[in-house]
Amino acid sequence: MHQHSVKCYKYIVGTKKILVVDDEPDIVELVSYNLKKEGFEVVAAFDGEEALGKIKSQTFDFVILDLMLPGIQGMELCRILRNDPKTKNIPIIMLTAKGEEIDRILGLEIGADDYMAKPFSPRELVARVNAVSRRAVEKPAEERTIKLGNLVINKETYTVSKNDIPLSLSMTEFRLLLYLTERRGKVFSRDQLLDAAWKDEAFVEPRTVDVHIRRMRAQIEDDPANPQYIKTRRGIGYFVDSAV
């Protein structure tokens, strides 16, 4: 496992509002307490329907989402959020007792930005929230858009369109695509991409990069099996062809 040191940062632009969705009151209380200590505003929901209702009636900057919920399951709720233009860019951390690799991969493929298995360290959870929040608000100072074939990457709105049709990339996927595009022709290993997209704030497995790349290709490529944009250098890593 590729492990970065965990650091706790208070990184708040205004007061960020976080929705914590879990059917275990003790977990909700523990997570809420630690987030409130960092200055976040926290709203709780104990099942999928309640969470969806609050998301529709309120605006949130972040969602911490349990996988196993009564009613609407966490995976389905994540899918709903990612398919709605109003919520597709909200950062999501999956929080679940199911720690098997297949569950982690599935959560990431659906669009979660990060994944934590119970039992978890509240301090690490806060660090991950701060890390994902930082990635979501950092703004490059260069030009507003980059064109990559029939893709347009907008660095101010953090959106990607293909043939003028908006795509539903997560914030982490956006950062990976932007990083590779701005360095066309250079091949990056999984560890290098982890350092670039996840910085040094969280524990992340190299396999996570593969999941995000695969999910990106499914949206940006006409033929994901024969990618035009994000290519693989076998045994080394990924790159964007400088000829595109």
C-alpha positions in Angstrom: 0.0 0.0 0.0 1.2 3.4 -0.9 1.1 5.3 2.4 1.4 9.0 2.9 1.8 10.6 6.3 -1.5 11.8 7.8 -1.6 15.5 8.7 -4.6 17.4 10.1 -5.2 20.7 8.5 -7.9 23.3 9.2 -8.6 24.2 5.7 -11.9 26.1 5.5 -13.1 28.7 3.1 -16.0 30.1 4.9 -17.8 27.3 6.8 -18.1 24.1 4.9 -21.4 22.2 5.3 -21.0 18.4 5.5 -23.7 15.8 5.3 -22.9 12.7 7.3 -25.0 9.7 6.3 -24.9 6.6 8.5 -27.5 4.4 10.3 -25.3 4.0 13.4 -25.9 6.9 15.8 -22.6 6.4 17.6 -20.7 6.7 14.3 -22.6 9.8 13.3 -21.9 11.4 16.8 -18.2 10.5 16.6 -17.8 11.9 13.0 -19.9 15.0 13.7 -18.0 15.8 16.9 -14.6 15.6 15.2 -15.7 17.6 12.2 -17.3 20.3 14.3 -14.0 20.7 16.2 -12.4 21.6 12.9 -15.0 24.3 12.3 -17.3 22.4 9.8 -21.1 22.6 10.0 -22.5 19.1 10.2 -25.9 17.8 9.2 -26.8 14.1 9.9 -29.0 11.6 8.1 -29.6 8.0 9.2 -30.9 6.4 6.0 -30.8 7.0 2.2 -34.2 8.5 1.8 -33.6 11.1 4.6 -30.2 11.9 3.0 -31.7 12.4 -0.4 -34.4 14.7 1.0 -31.8 16.8 2.8 -29.7 17.0 -0.3 -32.6 18.2 -2.4 -33.6 20.9 0.2 -30.2 22.1 1.3 -26.8 22.8 -0.2 -23.8 20.8 0.9 -20.0 21.1 0.3 -19.2 17.5 1.2 -20.9 14.1 1.8 -19.6 11.3 4.1 -21.6 8.3 3.0 -22.0 4.9 4.6 -22.2 2.0 2.1 -24.8 -0.1 4.0 -27.9 1.9 4.7 -31.6 1.2 5.2 -33.7 1.9 2.1 -31.5 3.6 -0.6 -28.0 2.0 -0.3 -24.9 4.1 -0.2 -23.8 3.0 -3.7 -27.1 3.9 -5.2 -27.1 7.3 -3.4 -23.6 8.0 -4.7 -24.8 7.2 -8.2 -27.8 9.5 -7.9 -25.5 12.4 -6.8 -23.1 11.8 -9.6 -25.8 11.8 -12.2 -27.4 15.0 -11.1 -25.8 18.2 -12.5 -26.5 20.0 -9.3 -24.6 17.5 -7.1 -22.1 15.8 -9.5 -19.1 17.8 -8.2 -19.8 17.4 -4.4 -16.8 15.5 -2.9 -17.9 12.1 -1.4 -16.0 9.9 1.1 -17.4 6.4 1.4 -17.5 5.2 5.0 -18.3 1.5 5.5 -17.6 -1.7 7.5 -17.1 -3.5 4.2 -13.4 -3.3 3.5 -12.9 -5.8 0.7 -11.1 -4.5 -2.3 -14.1 -5.1 -4.6 -16.2 -2.8 -2.5 -13.5 -0.1 -2.5 -13.1 -0.3 -6.3 -16.9 -0.3 -6.9 -17.3 2.8 -4.7 -14.5 4.6 -6.6 -15.9 3.6 -10.0 -19.3 5.0 -9.1 -17.7 8.3 -8.3 -16.6 8.4 -4.6 -13.5 10.6 -4.1 -12.1 8.5 -1.2 -12.9 5.4 0.8 -12.5 4.5 4.5 -13.3 1.2 6.1 -14.6 0.9 9.7 -13.2 1.0 12.3 -11.5 4.2 11.3 -9.4 6.9 12.9 -11.4 10.1 13.4 -8.2 12.1 13.0 -7.5 10.4 9.6 -11.1 11.0 8.5 -10.7 14.7 9.2 -7.4 14.7 7.4 -9.0 13.1 4.4 -12.0 15.6 4.4 -9.5 18.5 4.5 -7.4 16.9 1.7 -10.4 16.3 -0.6 -11.7 19.8 0.2 -8.4 21.3 -0.6 -8.3 19.6 -4.0 -11.8 20.8 -4.7 -11.1 24.5 -4.2 -7.5 24.9 -5.4 -7.5 27.0 -8.6 -4.7 27.1 -11.1 -3.7 30.6 -12.2 -3.1 29.8 -15.9 -5.5 30.1 -18.8 -9.2 29.2 -18.3 -9.6 26.2 -20.6 -7.5 23.5 -22.3 -8.5 21.7 -25.4 -7.6 18.1 -25.8 -9.0 16.7 -29.1 -12.7 17.1 -28.8 -12.5 17.6 -25.1 -12.6 21.0 -23.4 -11.2 21.2 -19.8 -12.4 24.2 -17.9 -10.0 25.0 -14.9 -12.3 27.7 -13.4 -15.5 25.6 -13.3 -13.7 22.2 -12.9 -15.8 20.7 -15.7 -15.0 18.7 -18.8 -17.1 18.6 -22.0 -16.9 16.3 -25.0 -18.3 17.7 -28.2 -19.9 20.4 -26.1 -21.7 17.7 -23.9 -20.8 17.9 -20.2 -19.2 14.9 -18.6 -19.6 13.7 -15.0 -16.0 13.4 -13.8 -15.4 13.4 -10.1 -13.1 16.1 -8.7 -10.3 13.6 -8.3 -10.7 12.4 -11.9 -10.7 16.0 -13.1 -7.4 16.7 -11.3 -5.8 13.6 -12.8 -7.0 14.5 -16.3 -5.8 18.1 -15.9 -2.4 17.0 -14.5 -1.7 14.5 -17.4 -3.0 17.0 -20.0 -0.8 19.8 -18.8 2.2 17.5 -19.1 1.5 15.8 -22.4 4.0 13.3 -23.6 5.4 12.5 -20.1 4.7 9.1 -18.6 3.8 9.1 -14.9 3.8 6.1 -12.6 0.9 5.3 -10.3 2.9 6.6 -7.3 3.7 9.9 -9.1 0.0 10.3 -9.9 -0.9 9.6 -6.3 1.4 12.3 -5.2 0.0 14.7 -7.7 -3.7 14.2 -7.2 -3.8 13.1 -3.5 -0.8 15.1 -2.3 0.5 13.8 1.0 -2.6 13.9 3.3 -4.1 10.4 2.9 -3.5 6.7 2.8 -4.2 5.6 -0.8 -3.5 2.4 -2.7 -1.8 2.6 -6.2 -4.7 0.5 -7.5 -6.9 3.5 -6.9 -5.2 5.3 -9.8 -6.2 2.5 -12.1 -9.9 2.7 -11.0 -10.0 6.5 -11.7 -8.3 6.1 -15.0 -10.7 3.4 -16.1 -13.7 5.4 -15.1 -12.3 8.5 -16.9 -11.7 6.5 -20.1 -15.3 5.3 -20.0 -16.4 8.9 -20.4 -13.8 10.7 -22.4 -12.8 8.0 -24.9 -14.8 6.9 -27.9 -13.3 3.4 -27.5 -12.0 2.9 -23.9 -10.3 -0.3 -24.9 -8.2 1.6 -27.4 -7.8 5.0 -25.7 -7.0 8.1 -27.8 -6.3 10.4 -24.8 -5.0 8.7 -21.7 -2.6 5.9 -22.8 -0.8 3.2 -20.9 2.9 2.6 -21.0 3.1 -1.0 -20.0 5.1 -1.6 -16.8 5.5 2.2 -16.2 2.3 4.1 -16.0 0.0 6.6 -17.8 0.4 9.5 -20.2 -1.5 11.8 -22.5 -0.1 11.7 -26.0 1.6 14.9 -27.0 0.3 14.5 -30.6 -3.4 14.8 -29.5 
